[in-house]
Amino acid sequence: MKYKNSYYLRLFAILVAIAMFVAPSSVSAREVMSFENITAGADALSNPEADNAGLSSFAPMRITKTIETVEPEFPAAVSSGWPPQRELSIKDEIAANNKIPDLIWFRAAKFRSSEGLPPPIAPELEFTGYSRDFGYYVVQFDGETTEERKAEILRLAQDTPLGSAIFYYIPNSAWVFRLSNDIIDEIEALPFIRWVGPLLPSFRVRPEMLKTEHIPDENGTVGITIQVFQKDDYIELADRLERNFDIELVEASPGAHHEYIVIRAKPEDVRDIAIFAALFEGTEWVERDYPNYPLNDWSRWITQSYNKVGMGSLAAGWNAQMSVDASHVPVYRRNLYGQGQLVGYLDSGLDTNSVYFCDPGVAVPKTAAGWGVPVDTGHRKIRAYNYGSAGTGDFDDIDPTMGGHGTHVGGSIGGDNEANNPTGGTYDPGDGMAPLCRIVHTDGADGTSGIWTPADMNTLFGYAQNCGAYIHSNSYGSTAPTTYNTDAQECDEFMWNNKNFLVMFAAGNENNDSPPLPVAKFNCAKNIATIGASESGYGWDGGSPAWS
């Protein structure tokens, strides 16, 4: 795989974020106001209902990047009159649907609640009622869904087994609740309720999982992620899956907002497993789990100024220069080198003996196979180094399949060779964009060409935040899926609940592919920053361009 690094723009975002935290008093009021205006603009776009949309819903999303938009597909068996006769764009369709107060819009189907539930998307997913004293219900409000109205429902349902709870939003004006079966009539009789209906198995599975053929990953299997509603019995479902199918149980664990099961299965079993899981009454969502793959050279100048003057070509060796004119690095000229800041990232490991990270005589603060915060040893470059799973990570970066990618990424962020002080205007070729910051690193090496991530990304970001980092950079991803998914949802959850935290992901390595691939997986999130790649300018005087 090519390592065309989309990193430099993401690192510029790091420096901008750092600038807001450590800007000296000489920064003008006008500059400070520009930062405040950016923040206010982001807050003005926030929509609590859209940000709490479930994976099964087709919720309108804020557009934060330019991508190729694909019309959603719905089964033919939906209520009469839908979709409208004329062909609509996504934007027009959302606007039209928002005017239909009784419309319920799931990924698998859309229907008018006044006309009843739609048929299942597969015969095996026929709903026959809940076997337990409680279940998961779609509650559609008649008008505004205020916090007071939601609280009234939770009060009526306070005796629900496992506890009454509200989970996610479904357009239009509907939410998914956990409720006792015997109070449904009472809730439906409330003056502000339009309709109450069960969360069908068809609404709990990505429709693509029901195909009869699935292309396996490199190891010959297909990964599947199953979300279980919080507090429900995910262990029971994991046990049933192991008893009924030939699978590898990768993980079964509680998360910040959902419980998780991750398995690997034979391609020919995927459809049956998806149906089996969707029929489990505690299942929230079933989708494919795609593996992550790794996605600078001397990029400070292009990030900060894009000033090509004097940079020369490959033959001239500009990329090996030890110093650069101040006009090329205006951010550094303001004395912003990342000093006092912590930046988190996950990758294939970190070479702590590298000249850009070593601190002779000072121990690296480590946590093996867990998320506990290690004691700060005062290491000049590394605040914390962990691996989150017993099956991953090894506190090094020597896996031949990864080519030192984790050290490369960490160096791009904050590498610093002590031999030359960057504040004096002399930079080593491997110094990072924020050479005086410190690193919080999670080792995701898993012995393959991929990068491991926890089942719940909230865990990863929470660990970095607990270590003191409020910026998290990620140079890995996947080419699928290109629609909203579990990983994207978790990124949105953390950003929504921690508004002073910034998550950034590389857009990918496929910009020059024909046709270019749309952004995928994590980058489908609504609240993160997705950073694209560009040619570094390397070779502007006649050499071949390189990626930075």
C-alpha positions as CSV (number, residue, x, y, z in Angstrom):
1,M,0.0,0.0,0.0
2,K,1.2,3.5,-0.8
3,Y,1.8,5.8,2.0
4,K,0.7,9.0,0.3
5,N,0.3,10.9,3.5
6,S,-2.7,13.1,3.9
7,Y,-1.1,14.2,7.1
8,Y,0.1,17.8,6.7
9,L,-3.4,19.4,6.6
10,R,-4.4,17.4,9.7
11,L,-1.2,18.6,11.4
12,F,-2.0,22.2,10.5
13,A,-5.3,21.7,12.3
14,I,-3.3,20.5,15.3
15,L,-1.2,23.7,15.2
16,V,-4.3,25.8,14.9
17,A,-5.8,24.1,17.9
18,I,-2.6,24.5,19.8
19,A,-2.5,28.2,18.7
20,M,-5.8,28.7,20.5
21,F,-4.5,27.2,23.7
22,V,-1.0,28.7,23.9
23,A,-1.1,31.9,21.8
24,P,1.1,34.6,23.4
25,S,-0.4,37.8,24.6
26,S,0.8,39.5,21.4
27,V,-2.0,37.8,19.4
28,S,-4.3,40.6,18.4
29,A,-8.0,40.9,19.3
30,R,-8.9,40.5,15.7
31,E,-7.1,37.1,15.5
32,V,-8.8,35.9,18.7
33,M,-12.1,37.0,17.4
34,S,-11.6,34.9,14.3
35,F,-11.2,31.8,16.5
36,E,-14.3,32.7,18.4
37,N,-16.3,33.1,15.2
38,I,-15.2,29.7,14.0
39,T,-16.3,28.2,17.3
40,A,-19.6,30.0,17.2
41,G,-20.3,28.9,13.7
42,A,-19.7,25.2,14.6
43,D,-22.1,25.6,17.6
44,A,-24.7,27.2,15.4
45,L,-24.7,24.1,13.2
46,S,-25.3,21.7,16.2
47,N,-28.5,19.7,16.2
48,P,-29.0,17.5,19.2
49,E,-31.6,15.3,17.4
50,A,-29.4,14.8,14.4
51,D,-26.3,14.2,16.6
52,N,-28.2,11.5,18.5
53,A,-29.4,9.7,15.3
54,G,-29.2,6.0,15.4
55,L,-27.4,3.8,12.8
56,S,-30.7,2.3,11.7
57,S,-32.2,5.8,10.9
58,F,-31.7,7.9,7.8
59,A,-31.1,11.1,9.7
60,P,-30.1,14.4,8.0
61,M,-26.5,15.0,8.6
62,R,-24.4,18.2,8.5
63,I,-22.2,18.2,5.4
64,T,-18.6,18.7,6.6
65,K,-16.8,17.5,3.5
66,T,-17.4,17.2,-0.3
67,I,-18.2,13.6,-1.2
68,E,-20.1,11.9,-3.9
69,T,-23.6,11.5,-2.6
70,V,-25.5,8.3,-3.4
71,E,-29.3,8.1,-3.3
72,P,-30.4,5.8,-0.4
73,E,-32.1,2.6,-1.5
74,F,-35.3,1.4,0.1
75,P,-37.2,-1.8,-0.4
76,A,-40.2,-1.7,-2.7
77,A,-42.6,-2.8,0.0
78,V,-43.2,0.6,1.6
79,S,-46.4,2.6,2.1
80,S,-48.2,3.6,-1.1
81,G,-47.3,7.0,-2.5
82,W,-43.6,6.8,-1.5
83,P,-41.3,7.8,-2.8
84,P,-42.8,10.8,-4.6
85,Q,-43.4,10.3,-8.3
86,R,-40.8,12.8,-9.5
87,E,-37.1,12.0,-9.0
88,L,-35.6,14.0,-6.1
89,S,-32.1,14.8,-5.0
90,I,-31.2,13.8,-1.4
91,K,-31.5,17.4,-0.3
92,D,-35.0,17.8,-1.9
93,E,-36.1,14.4,-0.6
94,I,-35.1,15.3,3.0
95,A,-36.9,18.7,2.7
96,A,-40.0,17.0,1.3
97,N,-40.0,14.2,3.9
98,N,-39.6,16.8,6.8
99,K,-43.1,18.1,5.8
100,I,-44.7,14.7,6.4
101,P,-45.3,14.6,10.2
102,D,-46.2,10.9,10.4
103,L,-43.2,9.7,8.3
104,I,-40.8,7.2,9.9
105,W,-37.5,7.0,8.0
106,F,-35.2,4.0,8.7
107,R,-32.3,2.9,6.6
108,A,-34.2,-0.2,5.6
109,A,-37.6,1.3,5.0
110,K,-39.7,4.4,5.3
111,F,-43.4,4.4,6.1
112,R,-46.2,6.5,7.4
113,S,-47.0,5.5,11.0
114,S,-50.7,6.3,10.3
115,E,-50.7,3.4,7.8
116,G,-49.0,0.8,10.1
117,L,-45.7,-1.1,10.1
118,P,-44.1,-2.1,6.8
119,P,-43.4,-5.8,6.0
120,P,-40.0,-7.3,6.9
121,I,-37.1,-6.8,4.5
122,A,-36.5,-10.6,4.6
123,P,-39.1,-13.3,5.4
124,E,-37.0,-14.6,8.3
125,L,-37.2,-11.2,10.0
126,E,-41.0,-11.4,10.6
127,F,-41.8,-9.8,14.0
128,T,-44.0,-12.0,16.3
129,G,-43.9,-10.0,19.5
130,Y,-41.6,-9.7,22.5
131,S,-41.0,-12.7,24.6
132,R,-39.9,-10.6,27.6
133,D,-42.0,-8.2,29.7
134,F,-40.4,-5.3,27.9
135,G,-39.1,-4.3,24.5
136,Y,-37.7,-1.6,22.4
137,Y,-40.2,0.8,20.8
138,V,-40.3,3.7,18.4
139,V,-42.2,6.6,19.9
140,Q,-43.3,9.3,17.5
141,F,-44.2,12.6,19.0
142,D,-47.0,14.9,17.7
143,G,-45.0,18.1,17.4
144,E,-41.9,19.1,19.3
145,T,-40.0,16.5,21.2
146,T,-39.1,18.5,24.3
147,E,-37.1,17.2,27.2
148,E,-40.1,17.5,29.4
149,R,-42.2,15.2,27.1
150,K,-39.4,12.6,27.0
151,A,-39.1,12.8,30.8
152,E,-42.8,12.1,31.2
153,I,-42.5,8.9,29.2
154,L,-39.5,7.8,31.2
155,R,-41.5,8.5,34.4
156,L,-44.4,6.4,33.3
157,A,-42.0,3.6,32.4
158,Q,-39.8,3.8,35.5
159,D,-40.6,0.2,36.4
160,T,-39.3,-1.2,33.1
161,P,-36.9,-4.2,33.6
162,L,-33.3,-3.0,33.1
163,G,-34.6,0.5,33.5
164,S,-36.5,2.7,31.2
165,A,-34.2,4.5,28.7
166,I,-34.2,6.6,25.6
167,F,-31.6,5.7,23.0
168,Y,-31.6,7.4,19.6
169,Y,-33.5,9.7,17.2
170,I,-35.5,8.6,14.1
171,P,-36.9,11.1,11.6
172,N,-39.5,12.4,11.9
173,S,-39.9,13.4,15.5
174,A,-39.4,9.8,16.9
175,W,-37.1,8.2,19.4
176,V,-36.3,4.7,20.4
177,F,-37.2,3.8,24.0
178,R,-36.9,0.7,26.3
179,L,-40.4,0.3,27.7
180,S,-42.5,-2.3,29.6
181,N,-45.0,-3.9,27.2
182,D,-47.9,-3.2,29.6
183,I,-47.7,0.6,29.5
184,I,-47.7,1.1,25.7
185,D,-51.4,1.9,25.5
186,E,-50.9,4.5,28.3
187,I,-48.0,6.1,26.5
188,E,-49.9,6.2,23.2
189,A,-52.8,7.9,24.9
190,L,-50.6,10.9,25.9
191,P,-51.8,14.1,24.1
192,F,-48.3,14.7,22.6
193,I,-47.8,11.2,21.2
194,R,-48.7,10.4,17.6
195,W,-47.7,6.7,17.4
196,V,-45.9,3.9,19.3
197,G,-44.6,0.7,17.5
198,P,-42.0,-2.0,18.1
199,L,-38.5,-1.6,16.8
200,L,-38.7,-4.3,14.2
201,P,-35.8,-6.7,13.5
202,S,-35.7,-5.2,10.0
203,F,-34.7,-1.9,11.5
204,R,-31.8,-3.4,13.4
205,V,-29.6,-4.7,10.6
206,R,-27.8,-3.1,7.7
207,P,-29.6,-4.4,4.6
208,E,-26.4,-5.2,2.8
209,M,-25.8,-7.9,5.4
210,L,-28.7,-9.9,4.0
211,K,-26.9,-10.6,0.7
212,T,-26.2,-14.2,0.0
213,E,-22.6,-13.6,-1.1
214,H,-19.9,-11.6,0.8
215,I,-16.3,-10.9,-0.3
216,P,-14.0,-11.9,2.6
217,D,-11.2,-9.8,4.1
218,E,-7.6,-10.8,3.4
219,N,-7.7,-13.6,6.1
220,G,-10.7,-15.3,4.4
221,T,-13.3,-14.3,6.9
222,V,-15.9,-11.5,7.3
223,G,-15.9,-9.3,10.4
224,I,-19.3,-8.5,12.0
225,T,-20.0,-5.9,14.7
226,I,-23.1,-6.2,16.8
227,Q,-24.3,-3.4,19.0
228,V,-26.5,-4.4,21.9
229,F,-28.7,-1.9,23.8
230,Q,-26.9,-0.7,27.0
231,K,-27.6,-3.0,30.0
232,D,-29.0,-5.7,27.8
233,D,-27.5,-9.2,27.8
234,Y,-24.8,-9.1,25.2
235,I,-23.0,-12.1,26.9
236,E,-26.1,-14.3,26.2
237,L,-26.1,-13.3,22.5
238,A,-22.3,-13.9,22.3
239,D,-22.8,-17.4,23.8
240,R,-25.7,-18.2,21.4
241,L,-23.6,-17.1,18.4
242,E,-20.8,-19.4,19.5
243,R,-23.1,-22.3,20.0
244,N,-24.9,-22.0,16.7
245,F,-22.2,-20.9,14.3
246,D,-18.5,-21.6,13.5
247,I,-17.2,-18.1,14.4
248,E,-14.2,-16.5,16.1
249,L,-15.4,-14.3,19.0
250,V,-13.0,-11.4,18.9
251,E,-14.6,-9.3,21.6
252,A,-17.7,-9.1,23.8
253,S,-17.6,-6.0,26.1
254,P,-19.5,-3.1,27.5
255,G,-19.1,0.3,25.9
256,A,-19.8,3.9,26.8
257,H,-23.2,4.0,25.2
258,H,-23.7,0.5,23.8
259,E,-22.6,-3.1,24.5
260,Y,-20.5,-4.7,21.8
261,I,-19.9,-8.1,20.1
262,V,-17.2,-8.4,17.4
263,I,-16.9,-11.7,15.5
264,R,-15.2,-13.1,12.5
265,A,-17.3,-15.6,10.4
266,K,-17.2,-17.6,7.2
267,P,-18.6,-15.5,4.2
268,E,-21.3,-18.1,3.6
269,D,-22.6,-17.7,7.1
270,V,-22.9,-13.9,7.2
271,R,-26.5,-13.7,6.1
272,D,-27.7,-16.3,8.6
273,I,-25.7,-14.7,11.5
274,A,-27.1,-11.2,10.6
275,I,-30.6,-12.5,10.8
276,F,-29.9,-14.5,14.0
277,A,-28.5,-11.4,15.7
278,A,-31.3,-9.0,14.4
279,L,-33.9,-11.3,15.9
280,F,-32.3,-11.2,19.4
281,E,-34.5,-8.8,21.3
282,G,-31.6,-6.8,22.8
283,T,-29.8,-6.2,19.5
284,E,-29.5,-2.5,18.5
285,W,-27.6,-2.8,15.2
286,V,-25.7,-5.4,13.0
287,E,-23.2,-4.4,10.4
288,R,-19.9,-5.5,8.8
289,D,-16.7,-4.7,10.6
290,Y,-14.2,-3.6,8.0
291,P,-10.4,-3.8,8.9
292,N,-8.4,-0.6,9.2
293,Y,-5.4,0.1,7.0
294,P,-2.6,2.7,7.5
295,L,-3.3,5.7,5.3
296,N,5.6,13.2,5.5
297,D,8.1,14.1,4.3
298,W,9.3,17.6,5.2
299,S,5.8,19.2,5.1
300,R,6.0,22.1,7.6
301,W,6.5,24.7,4.9
302,I,3.5,23.6,2.7
303,T,1.2,23.4,5.7
304,Q,2.1,26.8,7.0
305,S,2.6,28.9,3.9
306,Y,2.7,26.9,0.6
307,N,5.6,29.3,-0.2
308,K,7.6,27.4,-2.9
309,V,10.3,30.0,-3.4
310,G,13.7,28.5,-3.0
311,M,12.5,25.0,-2.3
312,G,14.0,23.6,-5.4
313,S,13.7,20.0,-6.7
314,L,14.6,16.6,-5.5
315,A,18.1,16.9,-7.0
316,A,18.6,20.1,-5.1
317,G,17.8,18.3,-1.9
318,W,15.6,20.9,-0.4
319,N,13.9,18.3,1.8
320,A,17.1,17.8,3.7
321,Q,17.6,21.5,4.6
322,M,18.2,22.1,8.3
323,S,16.8,25.6,8.3
324,V,14.3,27.5,6.4
325,D,13.4,31.2,5.9
326,A,10.9,32.5,8.4
327,S,8.5,33.5,5.6
328,H,7.9,29.8,5.0
329,V,6.8,29.0,8.5
330,P,4.6,31.8,9.8
331,V,3.1,29.7,12.6
332,Y,6.5,29.0,14.1
333,R,7.3,32.7,13.7
334,R,4.6,33.4,16.3
335,N,6.4,31.1,18.7
336,L,3.9,28.3,18.4
337,Y,5.7,24.9,18.5
338,G,3.1,22.9,20.5
339,Q,4.8,23.6,23.8
340,G,2.8,22.5,26.8
341,Q,0.3,20.5,24.7
342,L,-0.5,16.8,24.5
343,V,-1.7,15.1,21.3
344,G,-3.1,11.5,21.2
345,Y,-2.9,9.1,18.4
346,L,-3.3,5.3,17.7
347,D,-1.1,3.5,15.2
348,S,1.2,0.5,14.7
349,G,3.5,1.4,17.6
350,L,6.3,3.9,18.4
351,D,10.0,3.5,18.4
352,T,10.8,5.1,21.7
353,N,14.6,4.7,21.1
354,S,14.4,7.0,18.0
355,V,16.4,10.2,18.3
356,Y,13.1,12.0,17.8
357,F,11.4,10.5,20.8
358,C,14.1,9.2,23.2
359,D,14.8,10.7,26.6
360,P,17.9,8.9,28.0
361,G,17.5,8.0,31.7
362,V,13.8,8.7,31.9
363,A,11.3,5.8,31.8
364,V,8.5,5.7,29.2
365,P,5.2,5.8,31.1
366,K,3.4,2.6,29.9
367,T,0.2,0.7,30.5
368,A,0.0,-2.8,29.3
369,A,-3.2,-4.2,27.9
370,G,-5.6,-1.7,29.4
371,W,-6.8,1.9,29.7
372,G,-5.4,2.9,33.1
373,V,-3.5,6.3,33.1
374,P,0.2,5.7,33.9
375,V,2.1,8.0,36.2
376,D,3.7,10.9,34.4
377,T,7.5,10.2,34.5
378,G,8.4,13.6,33.0
379,H,9.5,12.0,29.7
380,R,10.3,14.9,27.3
381,K,8.2,13.4,24.4
382,I,5.9,10.7,25.7
383,R,3.2,11.3,28.3
384,A,1.6,7.8,28.0
385,Y,2.0,4.7,25.9
386,N,-0.5,1.8,26.1
387,Y,-2.0,-1.0,24.1
388,G,-5.7,-1.6,24.8
389,S,-6.0,-5.3,24.2
390,A,-4.0,-8.3,25.3
391,G,-4.0,-9.5,21.7
392,T,-2.5,-6.3,20.3
393,G,0.5,-4.0,20.8
394,D,4.0,-4.7,21.9
395,F,5.6,-1.3,22.8
396,D,7.7,-1.2,19.6
397,D,7.3,-0.5,15.9
398,I,9.3,-3.2,14.2
399,D,6.5,-5.2,12.6
400,P,7.7,-5.7,9.0
401,T,4.2,-5.5,7.6
402,M,3.8,-1.9,8.8
403,G,7.1,-0.4,7.8
404,G,7.4,1.8,10.9
405,H,4.1,3.6,10.1
406,G,3.4,4.5,13.8
407,T,6.8,6.1,14.3
408,H,6.4,7.9,11.0
409,V,3.0,9.3,12.1
410,G,4.2,10.2,15.6
411,G,7.2,12.0,14.1
412,S,4.9,14.0,11.8
413,I,2.9,15.1,14.8
414,G,5.6,15.9,17.4
415,G,9.0,14.4,16.6
416,D,11.9,16.5,17.9
417,N,15.7,15.8,17.7
418,E,17.2,17.5,20.7
419,A,20.4,18.1,18.8
420,N,18.8,21.2,17.2
421,N,16.4,23.5,19.0
422,P,13.4,24.3,16.6
423,T,12.8,27.6,18.4
424,G,16.1,28.8,17.0
425,G,15.0,28.2,13.5
426,T,16.9,25.0,12.8
427,Y,14.8,21.9,12.1
428,D,15.8,18.3,11.6
429,P,14.1,16.6,8.6
430,G,12.2,14.3,11.0
431,D,10.9,17.0,13.3
432,G,7.1,17.2,13.6
433,M,4.6,19.9,13.0
434,A,4.4,20.6,16.7
435,P,7.9,19.6,17.8
436,L,7.6,20.7,21.4
437,C,4.3,18.8,22.1
438,R,4.2,15.5,24.0
439,I,2.5,12.3,22.8
440,V,-0.2,10.0,24.2
441,H,0.1,6.9,22.0
442,T,-2.0,3.7,21.8
443,D,-0.2,0.8,20.1
444,G,-2.6,-0.9,17.6
445,A,-0.3,-3.4,15.9
446,D,-2.1,-6.7,15.5
447,G,0.4,-8.7,13.6
448,T,-1.2,-8.0,10.2
449,S,-1.0,-5.1,7.7
450,G,-4.0,-3.6,9.5
451,I,-4.4,-1.5,12.7
452,W,-6.5,-2.6,15.6
453,T,-9.0,-0.2,17.2
454,P,-11.2,-0.9,20.3
455,A,-14.8,-2.0,19.7
456,D,-15.9,1.4,21.2
457,M,-13.9,4.4,20.0
458,N,-15.2,6.3,23.0
459,T,-12.8,4.2,25.0
460,L,-9.8,5.3,22.9
461,F,-10.6,9.0,23.0
462,G,-11.5,8.8,26.7
463,Y,-8.1,7.3,27.5
464,A,-6.3,10.1,25.6
465,Q,-8.4,12.8,27.4
466,N,-7.8,11.2,30.8
467,C,-4.1,11.5,30.0
468,G,-4.5,15.2,29.3
469,A,-4.8,15.2,25.5
470,Y,-7.6,17.1,23.8
471,I,-6.5,16.5,20.2
472,H,-6.5,13.0,18.7
473,S,-5.0,12.3,15.3
474,N,-5.7,9.1,13.3
475,S,-3.9,8.0,10.1
476,Y,-5.8,4.8,9.3
477,G,-9.2,3.9,8.0
478,S,-11.0,1.8,5.4
479,T,-12.5,2.1,1.9
480,A,-15.9,0.9,3.3
481,P,-18.5,1.5,4.3
482,T,-19.2,4.9,2.8
483,T,-22.4,5.5,4.8
484,Y,-23.0,6.2,8.4
485,N,-21.7,3.3,10.6
486,T,-20.8,2.2,14.1
487,D,-17.3,3.8,14.1
488,A,-18.6,7.1,12.8
489,Q,-21.4,7.1,15.4
490,E,-18.9,6.6,18.2
491,C,-16.7,9.5,17.0
492,D,-19.8,11.7,17.0
493,E,-20.9,10.5,20.5
494,F,-17.5,11.5,22.0
495,M,-17.3,14.8,20.2
496,W,-20.9,15.7,21.1
497,N,-20.3,14.9,24.8
498,N,-16.8,16.4,24.9
499,K,-17.0,19.7,22.9
500,N,-13.4,20.8,23.8
501,F,-12.0,17.6,22.2
502,L,-10.9,17.4,18.5
503,V,-10.9,14.2,16.6
504,M,-9.1,14.1,13.2
505,F,-8.9,11.4,10.6
506,A,-7.0,11.0,7.3
507,A,-9.3,11.0,4.3
508,G,-7.4,8.1,2.7
509,N,-4.7,7.2,0.1
510,E,-7.0,6.9,-2.9
511,N,-7.2,10.4,-4.2
512,N,-5.4,9.5,-7.5
513,D,-7.5,6.4,-8.1
514,S,-9.8,6.4,-11.0
515,P,-12.5,7.1,-10.1
516,P,-11.5,8.5,-6.7
517,L,-13.1,6.7,-3.8
518,P,-15.4,8.6,-1.4
519,V,-14.4,8.9,2.2
520,A,-15.4,6.0,4.3
521,K,-15.9,4.5,7.8
522,F,-14.7,7.0,10.5
523,N,-14.9,9.9,8.0
524,C,-18.6,9.4,7.6
525,A,-18.9,11.0,11.1
526,K,-20.6,14.4,11.3
527,N,-18.5,16.1,14.0
528,I,-14.9,15.2,13.3
529,A,-12.4,16.9,11.0
530,T,-11.5,14.8,7.9
531,I,-8.2,15.9,6.4
532,G,-7.4,15.4,2.7
533,A,-4.0,14.9,1.1
534,S,-2.2,17.1,-1.4
535,E,1.0,17.0,-3.4
536,S,3.9,18.3,-1.3
537,G,5.3,20.5,-3.9
538,Y,8.4,18.4,-3.8
539,G,9.9,18.6,-7.3
540,W,8.2,21.9,-8.4
541,D,11.4,22.7,-10.3
542,G,11.1,19.7,-12.6
543,G,11.1,16.6,-10.3
544,S,8.2,14.2,-9.7
545,P,5.7,15.4,-7.1
546,A,5.5,13.5,-3.8
547,W,2.7,13.2,-1.3
548,S,2.9,14.9,2.1
